[in-house]
Amino acid sequence: MASRKSFNEPSNIMEARTKNMLRLKLKIKDPLVTKHAFAIALGNLYHDEINVDDVDVVGVLAAASALKFKDLEKKCTEVMMNTIKSKSVCAYHNSAAKYGVGLVTNACEKWLELNLIPKLSVQIQLRELPLELLQIVIKSNRLFTFNENAIYKVLCYWIFLQNHPNIQLMPSMSTVLTYFNSLPKSSSYIEREEGQIYAGLFMSIRLHGVLDTKQLEDMLKMNVIPQAWVLKTLNLHYQALQGGGDLPSMMSFDRDAIRTGFIIDQEPQYHADIFSLHGFHFELKASRVGNGQSTYQFYMQRLKPNDPTLSFRACERQTFSLRQDREVRYSIRVQCIIKGQVYSFSTGVLSKRFGLGSKTSRSEILTLEGLKLPIYVTYSLFFPPS
């Protein structure tokens, strides 16, 4: 039996065939279309089943767009939707916006609303986040944050990374603080020419929600924002303590409510935080209920000055209002990812006069079924003028 000749055997190459071979030259002026990505795109033209790895998907989407290969574009969209994470979200958003894949663009923005603070803020890929996208995310009412100061910190990290493009490891907060401390003190960073472009970012922070004096002192030392902003915040806190919690200049819940949040991501699937605001103290609760694995309840409760839930330090050092009731506008927002889609549930904006009795101290209870870990919980509170 004669042996099979290889494809490159000279006798297999017919002169007539090579003379009539059609050569195509494509001029593609897109830096995302690499030879490797283009080869994968062309290879998929000859396969019954389209296959793309997530490490190649950005370049392959670019090649598919150049070739008008719709089925491959659809596959790239599917791969991106299932592999959004800290290392890929910025590249995915950039390419999806460039090639008009709105499904991926929206998914990346929703992922950032949940994970900018808890995940991306501690990864070097934070530097890849464009200014315009960062502005959109921090202005979103769906943004998850542990507190208002966390937003300030992530902006400082981001600016540090823009000014140090060659570092390979995420810096510590002390490194960032030292860097800003080393800059001229004649004006704040965002008032100088090189920092003015970032002023809008810091104007989106609800500074009156930064309640820890140590954090405000760090802001004064860093001199990123005008000292007048910080001093105004301290003055507002003093006025609120003197006025039973009232902040007359704060009128809009969407713009002025103070946010605090936590994430439920492991056992025990129960969480409670203490939130203190101008002499009023609340316990923020979330717990799994019933026999199922996915039903949770969320609510908040005002605490008495002698409540055993409060730490000794809180009882000894913090201010307590003796007002029998306090009108509070609040909302509870719960978000999680189910089958790749971000789902958001909310009480909406509610109003209640929180007293100290068992019947008046508790908010409405938000009960939700079918939740998947991790669960992102945000409580927003606002004291209207009384």
N, C-alpha and C positions, 0 to 999 in steps of 0.2 A: 504494500500500500504506500503510495507516494506521500511524502510528508507535506504538510501544509506550509506554504510560503508566507513569510511575514508580509505585513501590509506595505512595508517600505522596500520590499524586494523590487529591483529595477524592472523585472519582467512584468510586475503588476502595475507599473505606471505607464499608461499608454500615452504616446506623444500627442496623439490627436486630442486626448482628453485634457492634457495639460495646456495645450494651445488654446482650447475653448473654455478654459476655466475663467469664471467670472470673479473678479476681485473687487471688493467693496471697501471703500475708505470712508470712515465716519469721523468727522471732526466734532469732538465733544469737548467743549470748554467748561467743564465742570470738575473742580478738584476732588469732589466726592466720588467720581467715577474712576476708580483705580483699575489697573489691568486685571487684578485678582477678582474684583467685584464684577467686572464686565465678563470675564470668563465664566463665572458662576451663572450670570444671567443668560449668556448664550447657551451654556450647557443645559439649562432648564428648558430651552426650546425643544430639546430632543428627548425629554423625559415625560412619561405619562403622569408621574407624580412630582409636583414641584417641591423642592427641598431647599430651605435657607436656614443657616445657623444664625443665632442672635449676634454673634461676634462680627458677622459680615453684613448684617441686615441694612445698615445705613448706606453703605456703598452699593449694595444690590438694589435697593430702592431707587437710588440715583440712576443706576444703569437701566432699570426697568422703565423709569420715566423717560429716559432718552430713547429707548427702543419702542415705547408705547405698548409695552408688554403688560396688559391689564391684569391677567391672571397672576403674574409674578408680583405686581404691585399689591394685589389683594392678599397674597401670601405674606409679603413683607409687613403689611398692616397687621395681620393676625399675629405674626411673631412679635412685633413691637408691643402690641396690646398685652401680651402675656409675659413680657420680660422687662417691664419698666422697673428700674431700681436706681439707687444713687449713682452708680457708675454709667448709666445709660440715659437717664431722663433728659439731660440737657442736649445730648446729641440727637436723641429721638425727636425732641420738640423742634430743634433747628431744622432737621431734614423734613419732618412732617409739614412744617410751616412753608418750607421752600417748595415742596412738591404737592401742596394742596391736600394733604391727608388730614382732614379736619377731625376725624375720629381719634387719631393718635394725638393731635395737638391738644384736644380737650382732655383726653385721658392723662396726659403728662401734667397739665395744669391742675387737675384734680388731685393727682398724686402729690404734687408739690404743696397743695393746700394742706394736705395731711402730714406730709413728711419733711417739709423744709426745716422745721424746728427740731423734731426728734431724730432725724436720720441724716439729711444732707448737710446740716450745719456742722457736723463733726467729720465730714469727708472732704478730701482735697478737691473733689469734683465740684465743690461749692463755687470755685473760681470760674467755672464754665457757664454759670448762670448769667444770662444777659441782663443788663440793667432794666430794660423794658419789661421783661418777664418777671423779674424780682419785684418790680413796682406793682404789677398786676396781682401777684400772689399775696403780698403783705396787705393789700387793700381789700382783699376778698373777705366777706363776712363768714365764709366757711373755713378760714385759716385756723388750723389748730395750733395752739401755743400753750405752754405750761403757765406762762404769765406774761405780762407786758414787757418785762425786762429781757426776756428771752429773745424778743424781736430786736431790741436794741443791740444785744450781743451778736446776733447773727449778721446784722448789718456791719458792725465793726470788723468782724472776721472777714466778711466779703470784701470790704474796702482794703483791708490789709493784704488779702490775696491778690487783688487787682494791682496793688503797688509792689508786690513781690512775686512776679510771675514764674520765677525759677525755682522756688522752694518746692520740695517733693513731699514733705510731711506736714500734716496739719499742726499749726503752732498752738501753744498753750495760751490761755487767756492772759497770763502774766506777760508773755511775749508781746501780745497785741497791745496791752496796756502800756508797756514800756515804750513801744514804738510811737504811740500817740503822745505820750508824755515827752518824748524827745523833740517834738515839733515846736516851732515858734509859738509863744504864748500871747502874741499881740492880738490875735483873734482866734475864734474857734475854727476847726478844720473846714466845716461846711461854709464858712464865710470867706475863706480864701479862694483864690481863682481856681486852683486844682480841685477843690472840694465842692464848689457850688453846684456841680452837676448832680451831686448826691443829696442835696438839701431836701428834695421832695420825698426821698425815702424816709428820712427822719421825721418829717412833718406828718407821716402816716402813723407814727407811734403814739399811743395814748399815754403820754407821760404821766398824767395824773393817776394812772393805774400802777405806777412803780411806787410801791408802798414801803419798801425797805430803805431806811436812811443810809445804810452802808452802800447800797447800789447807787443811790443819788450822789453820795460822796465820790464814788468811782467815776461817775459821769463828769463831775466837776474836775477831777484830776486829769481825765483823758482829754477834755477840752475838744471833743468832737462836735458837740452841739453848743450853741451859745449859752453862757452861764446864766443869762437872763431866763432862759427856758427852765432850767433846773430850779432857780430861785422862785420862779412863779409856781412851780409844782409844790415846793415846800410851803409856800404861802397858802396855796389851795388846801393842803392837808391841815394846816393850822386853822384856817377858817372853818373847815368841815368839822373838826373836833370841837370848836367853839359853838358851832351852829347845829349840833345834833345830827351831823352827817350830811347836812345840806351843802350842795355845791351849785349855787345859783347860775354860774356860767355854763354849766353842763345841761343841755336841753335835749339832745338827740340820743336816743338809745343806740341806734345803729352806729353812731360815730363815737359815743362817749362811754358806753357800758364797759366795765372792767372785766377782763376775761381771765379765767383760771382753768386749767385743764389737767387731765391725767390720762394714762393709757392702761387698759386692762389687757395684758398679753400672756398671762400664765396663771397657774393656780397659786394661792386661792383666788378664785374669781370674785373677789370682794374688795372694795376700795373705799376709803374714807379720808377726806382731807379737811383740815380746818382753814377757813378763810375769814380773815379779820379785816374789817373796814370801818375806820372812824369810830371805834368803840362798840361796834356790833360784830358778833362772832357767829359764824355759821359752820355747821358740819355738812359737807358735800358727800353724798353717799351713792354708791353703785353696788349692786349685788345680784348674783344669779339666784333665781327663785324657782320653786317647783321641782319636779322630777326630771325635766328635760335638761339638755345641755346648753340651750341657746336662748333662754328667756331671762331677761334682766329688768330690774327696776332702778330708776334714778330719781333722786329727790334731794332737797336741802332742808336743813332744820336750824332754827336759831337756838343758840345755847345760852343758858343762864351763867352768870359770873362764877358760880360755884360748881359748874358741871364737871363731873369727873373726866370727861373726854378731853378737857383742856389740860395742857401741861402745867406743871408748877411754875415754870418760867413765864408762861403766858399770864397766869393768874397773878403773879408777883409784879410783873413789869408793864403789862399792857393796860391801856385805858378801857374802861367798861362804861357804856352808856346805861343809865338807869331808866331810860324811857320805856314805858310799858309796851309801846308798839312803835313800829317803824315801817312806813310804806316803802316797799321795794318793788321795782320792776326787774324782772329776771327772765332768762330763757335757759333751757337745757338743750344742747345739741349733741347728738350721738351719731358717729360716723364709723363705717367699717367697709371692708372690701369683700364682696360676695361674687364669686366666679368672675373675678377680674374687673368688676364694676364697683365704683364707689357709691355707696348708699348713705344718704343723710336724713336723719329724723330729728324733729325739733318740736318743742312745746309751743313754739312761737313766743311772742313777748307777752308775758303774764304780769299781773299786778296783785300784790297781796300785802296786807298789814300784818307783819310778823310780830306776834306777841311772845310772852314767856311761858304761857300755859300750854298744856299738852295738845289742846285743840287748835291753838292759833300759831304754834311755832313751826309747823311743817308746811312745806310747799305742796303743790300738786305732784302726784307720782306719775312718772313717765314709764310705762311698761311696754317692752318691745320683745318680739319673738323672732327667731331665725337669725340672730346675730352671729357673726364669725369673728374670732380673735385675729388680730388685735382690734380692740374697740377704743376709739378716740372720743373722749367725753369732754365737753366744754361747757362751763357754767359762766354766764354773763350776768353781772349785777349792776344796777343803776339806782341811785337814791334820788328820786325827784324832790323838788322843794316841798317842804312840809308846812 
